[in-house]
């Protein structure tokens, strides 16, 4: 994996900044949520920060409300920019509830996406069921992002042993990454649960995870604690802010000042 030479092809190249791995990256992934973008917004996103985005997650079931033609055009544009695409778990869960998971994964592959999320945000699902969905999606030729945590349940982090069991099972079933749910860690809590995250990455490799981080404070915490190689799930308007933090330019103190080279 090659470094990007500190973005010498960008403006003000005489000002040195920290380099990092160029795409395609194995770590330091920036995942952007798409809540129903149309093509103009996708084009703006790519032009403004496409070089810093590794994956786009089409979230909140938005893809069920958009045409197949739009989704295909969106995916093609993102792929051309070196950005992979995966579908979030909401409609996946509905397909599971209706006994349509195999058909759903086949359609996801045919439409051109690279991966799917396996979650249980809306539907009660056993760990065994989740692992079976991971195997089913993998067999369909898709990478799987498996969710750890539960939306709407603040204390899901209280049983670390169960979360560890979840992650172990996901990895054995073939999950590519594990998405750590923001709710209960950085969202809907009085204090960020940093100890839980450190215990999690102490038990596994930090690169096994994608961390939901939807505000500047949690983004800075992850990058400070885990380094600029942390994989973060953010919103589309936060791409430049996060890349600046990764390179030590913004949020002074995250990586310290950059000296002369």
C-alpha positions in Angstrom: 0.0 0.0 0.0 1.6 3.3 -1.1 1.5 6.6 0.8 0.0 9.6 -0.9 3.1 11.7 -0.5 1.3 14.2 1.7 -1.1 15.3 -1.1 1.5 17.0 -3.3 -1.0 17.0 -6.2 -3.4 19.3 -4.1 -3.3 23.0 -3.6 -0.5 24.6 -1.5 1.7 21.6 -2.0 4.7 23.5 -0.6 3.1 23.2 2.9 4.0 19.8 4.2 1.4 17.7 5.9 1.3 14.1 7.1 0.9 11.5 4.4 -1.2 8.4 4.8 -2.0 5.4 2.7 -3.6 6.0 -0.6 -6.7 4.1 -1.8 -7.5 1.2 -1.8 -6.8 1.1 1.9 -7.0 -1.7 4.4 -7.2 0.6 7.4 -8.0 4.2 8.2 -11.2 3.7 6.4 -13.7 6.6 6.1 -17.3 5.3 5.7 -19.9 7.9 4.7 -23.6 7.5 5.3 -26.0 8.1 2.4 -29.5 8.8 3.5 -31.0 9.0 0.1 -28.7 11.2 -2.0 -29.4 11.9 -5.6 -26.8 12.2 -8.3 -26.0 15.9 -8.0 -25.2 15.5 -4.3 -23.1 12.3 -5.0 -21.2 14.2 -7.7 -20.5 17.1 -5.2 -19.4 14.6 -2.5 -17.0 12.9 -4.9 -15.6 16.2 -6.2 -15.1 17.7 -2.7 -13.8 14.7 -0.9 -13.9 11.5 -2.9 -10.2 10.8 -2.5 -10.7 10.5 1.3 -13.8 8.3 1.2 -13.4 4.5 1.2 -17.0 3.3 1.4 -20.5 4.8 1.2 -23.2 3.1 3.2 -26.7 3.6 1.7 -28.5 3.8 5.0 -31.9 3.9 6.8 -33.5 1.7 4.1 -33.3 4.7 1.7 -32.5 2.3 -1.2 -36.0 0.8 -0.9 -37.5 4.2 -1.8 -35.2 4.9 -4.8 -35.3 3.4 -8.3 -32.9 0.6 -9.4 -31.7 2.9 -12.2 -30.7 5.6 -9.7 -29.0 3.1 -7.4 -27.0 1.6 -10.3 -25.9 5.1 -11.5 -25.0 6.1 -8.0 -22.9 2.9 -7.4 -21.2 3.3 -10.8 -20.2 6.8 -10.0 -18.9 5.9 -6.6 -17.0 2.9 -8.0 -15.4 5.1 -10.7 -14.1 7.3 -7.8 -12.6 4.3 -6.0 -15.4 4.1 -3.4 -17.1 0.9 -2.4 -20.8 0.7 -1.6 -22.7 -1.3 0.9 -26.4 -1.4 2.0 -27.3 -0.8 5.6 -29.3 -3.4 7.5 -32.9 -2.0 7.8 -34.3 -3.5 4.6 -32.0 -6.6 5.1 -33.9 -7.1 8.3 -37.3 -6.8 6.6 -36.1 -9.4 4.0 -35.1 -11.7 6.8 -38.5 -11.4 8.5 -40.2 -12.2 5.2 -38.0 -15.2 4.4 -36.4 -13.4 1.4 -32.8 -13.1 2.5 -31.3 -15.2 -0.3 -33.2 -13.3 -2.9 -32.2 -10.0 -1.4 -28.5 -10.8 -1.3 -28.7 -12.0 -4.9 -30.3 -8.7 -5.9 -27.8 -6.6 -4.0 -25.0 -8.4 -5.9 -26.7 -7.9 -9.2 -27.2 -4.2 -8.6 -23.5 -3.8 -8.2 -23.0 -3.2 -4.4 -19.9 -4.6 -2.7 -21.2 -5.4 0.7 -24.2 -5.6 3.1 -24.7 -4.9 6.8 -26.1 -7.6 9.0 -27.9 -6.0 12.0 -30.9 -6.4 14.3 -32.0 -2.8 14.8 -35.7 -3.3 13.9 -36.1 -7.1 14.1 -35.4 -9.4 17.0 -32.7 -11.9 15.7 -30.6 -14.5 17.4 -26.8 -14.6 17.1 -27.2 -17.9 15.2 -29.5 -16.2 12.7 -27.1 -13.3 12.2 -24.2 -15.7 11.6 -26.3 -17.6 9.1 -27.1 -14.4 7.2 -23.3 -13.6 7.2 -22.6 -16.9 5.6 -25.5 -16.5 3.1 -24.3 -13.0 2.0 -20.7 -14.2 1.8 -21.8 -17.1 -0.4 -23.5 -14.6 -2.7 -20.2 -12.9 -3.2 -20.7 -10.0 -0.8 -18.5 -8.7 2.0 -20.4 -8.4 5.3 -20.3 -5.6 7.9 -21.9 -7.2 11.0 -23.3 -4.9 13.7 -22.3 -5.1 17.3 -24.7 -3.4 19.7 -28.4 -2.6 19.7 -30.1 0.7 18.8 -32.4 1.9 21.5 -30.7 0.0 24.3 -28.2 2.2 26.1 -26.8 -0.6 28.4 -25.9 -3.1 25.6 -22.2 -2.4 26.5 -22.7 -3.6 30.1 -22.0 -7.3 29.2 -18.6 -7.2 27.5 -18.4 -10.9 27.6 -21.5 -11.2 25.4 -20.2 -8.5 23.0 -16.9 -10.4 22.7 -18.9 -13.6 22.0 -20.8 -11.7 19.2 -17.6 -10.5 17.6 -16.0 -13.9 17.8 -19.1 -15.5 16.2 -19.2 -12.8 13.4 -15.5 -13.3 12.5 -15.9 -17.1 12.4 -18.9 -16.8 10.2 -16.9 -14.7 7.7 -17.7 -11.1 8.5 -15.3 -8.6 6.9 -15.7 -5.9 9.5 -17.8 -5.4 12.7 -19.6 -2.1 13.0 -19.7 -0.8 16.6 -23.1 0.9 17.1 -22.8 4.5 18.2 -25.9 4.4 20.4 -24.9 3.4 23.9 -21.3 4.4 23.3 -21.1 8.0 22.1 -24.8 8.7 21.4 -27.6 8.8 24.0 -25.1 8.6 26.9 -24.0 11.1 29.5 -20.3 10.1 29.1 -18.4 8.5 26.2 -17.7 4.9 27.0 -14.0 4.9 26.2 -13.2 2.1 28.6 -15.5 -0.2 26.7 -13.9 0.6 23.3 -10.4 0.1 24.7 -11.4 -3.3 26.2 -12.9 -4.2 22.8 -9.8 -3.4 20.8 -7.6 -4.9 23.5 -9.4 -8.2 23.0 -9.4 -8.0 19.2 -7.6 -5.9 16.5 -8.8 -2.3 16.1 -8.8 -2.9 12.3 -11.6 -5.5 12.8 -14.0 -2.7 13.6 -15.8 0.3 12.0 -16.8 2.8 14.7 -19.8 5.0 14.4 -18.7 8.5 15.2 -21.2 11.2 14.2 -19.8 14.2 16.2 -16.4 15.9 16.4 -15.7 14.9 20.0 -16.1 11.2 19.4 -14.2 11.4 16.1 -11.3 13.1 17.9 -11.4 10.5 20.7 -11.1 7.6 18.3 -8.3 9.2 16.3 -6.4 10.2 19.5 -6.9 6.8 21.2 -6.5 4.5 18.2 -4.5 6.6 15.8 -5.3 7.8 12.3 -5.8 4.3 11.1 -9.1 4.0 13.0 -12.1 3.1 10.7 -14.9 5.6 11.2 -18.5 5.8 10.1 -19.4 9.5 9.6 -21.9 11.8 7.9 -21.2 13.2 4.4 -20.6 16.8 5.6 -17.8 15.6 8.0 -15.4 14.1 5.4 -13.0 17.0 5.2 -13.0 17.6 9.0 -12.1 14.0 9.7 -9.4 13.9 7.0 -7.9 17.0 8.5 -7.9 15.4 11.9 -6.3 12.2 10.4 -3.5 14.4 9.1 -3.0 16.5 12.3 -4.0 19.8 10.8 -7.3 20.4 12.6 -8.2 19.8 16.3 -4.8 20.8 17.6 -3.5 18.3 20.1 -4.9 15.2 18.4 -1.5 14.3 16.8 0.5 17.4 17.8 2.1 19.9 15.6 4.0 18.8 12.5 7.6 19.8 12.4 9.9 20.3 9.4 10.8 17.2 7.5 
